[in-house]
Amino acid sequence: MAGQKEKMKPSQILNSIPILDIIAKIIGATFTRNTRDDYWFVSFIRTEEKTASLKVNAKKNIWYDFGIPAGGRNYDLLMYYLNTTDIHKIVNTVKNYFPSYFLFDQPTCIEPTKRIEPRVGTEILKIQSLQHPALLKYMNIRCIDLALAKKYCQEIWYKNNGAKYFAIGFKSESGYELRSSYFKGCTGKGITFFNNNSKTCTVTEGFFNWLSLLILYPKLEFNSNHIILNTTGNIPKAEEVLKQHDLLMLYLDRDEGGISALRKIESMGANIKDESEFYNGFNDINQYLIFNKSTNQNAK
């Protein structure tokens, strides 16, 4: 049809995503130094690596590991990191973290991976305190204090399509947000609201960013109310609660989605303060926290 754009292939969409976002969200690595558009990492695809020899050029959206040697684009990077050449597995992994890039797919609550069929409902089998070593390790990778994590998160065992899984669970008004090192999903889309009877309220997109905020600014935990959107698509669900506050302190992602969310909240007539400037140069608060923690450790 004239004027209609040709649908991009999943591999093309994958390679269009900013490579630094891929590394930060999927791999959880932080760069050790950068010069202009070049960012240097200790290689996360070679276990023996001790010095930074993996270079990323953010402008060209490519990478090169001098220790292999090999390089390329996002697909090539994830092929090495996930140890697979299966394009479907790689794309489905990326969808869990960047669903908005794949809007031609039907949206689902439990975002698809190779192991989980999204059309089948999720049955919660058990809810308990966080204790599984894999989940605790993932919290450590995200630089979240375990005492704080155990206070606000739980360990959820659930069944989907006949198979049993476990994940970090964060309560929302509609169920649980589910996270692990390989999965991102939910049992129901809803916001999370913590009411401390304050007229100010923080707003974050996800619970890892909210927990990161509390680590960076501990006094905020009880001095402010808190709304965790769990996805920017939940802004309409949050509108009534947002309007109850005199001041909204927005700690949103510094990307197109975060900018769009800020504008939507601002259009409600709310008094907002964009607090994202302090993590300028990073996509979100958790990425900023991880970088600063790793920098401080390297300085010791």
Secondary structure, 3 states (H helix, E strand, C coil): CCCCCCCCCHHHHHHHCCHHHHHHHHHCCCCCEEECCEEEEECCCCCCCCCEEEEEECCCCEEEECCCCEEECHHHHHHHHCCCCCHHHHHHHHHHHCHHHHCCCCCCCCCCECCECCCCCEEEEEEECCCCHHHHHHHHHCCCCHHHHHHHCEEEEEEECCEEEEEEEEEECCEEEEECCCCEEECCCCCEEECCCCCEEEEECCHHHHHHHHHHCCCHHHHCEEEECCCHHHHHHHHHHHCCCCEEEEECCCCHHHHHHHHHHHCCCCCEEECHHHHCCCCCHHHHHHHHHHHHHHHC
